[in-house]
Amino acid sequence: MCPASSWRSHMERSSMLLIPHPSCSKTTSWPDQHLVGVAGATGAWLIAQHADHDVAFQKMCLKLLNKKCKEGAASRQHVAYLADRIRVNRGLPQWYGTQFRLNSDNRLAPWPIQDKQRLRARREKMGFGPFSAYQKKLMQIQKRKSDT
């Protein structure tokens, strides 16, 4: 696994490749997974999720995504990931425990989580399993990458 500074640099370069077209700011609806398919909806979510340089754009996307989710046409998990990403980008604790970072020891650690006592219920509502299982899975992925 690359050092934290290299990872940050990579993410900054990558996110610049995802600058949304100006017409995106005029969008009034989120790509419905029933119309564009799961792959198309996931692609749109990935653009929003990694547009860390533009939190206003992320917030607009979350509003549209959340509306489609309530209609049953978007993923609850996409809503949770994007909501957490926006909160982390704003310096706030995340709600669902989806966002991790490399700490000073070059190990994955979750960004701060708000009200950990209710984390399990929030995660269940969004279709996630236990946080401990998610954290363990991410640690295993990091270990495999560092072993190669």
Secondary structure by P-SEA (a helix, b strand, c coil): cccaaaaaaaaaaaaaaacccccccccccccccccccaaaaaaaaaaaaaccccaaaaaaaaaaaaaaaaaccccaaaaaaaaaaaaaaacbbbcccccccccccccccccccccccaaaaaaaaaccccaaaaaaaaaaaaaaaaac
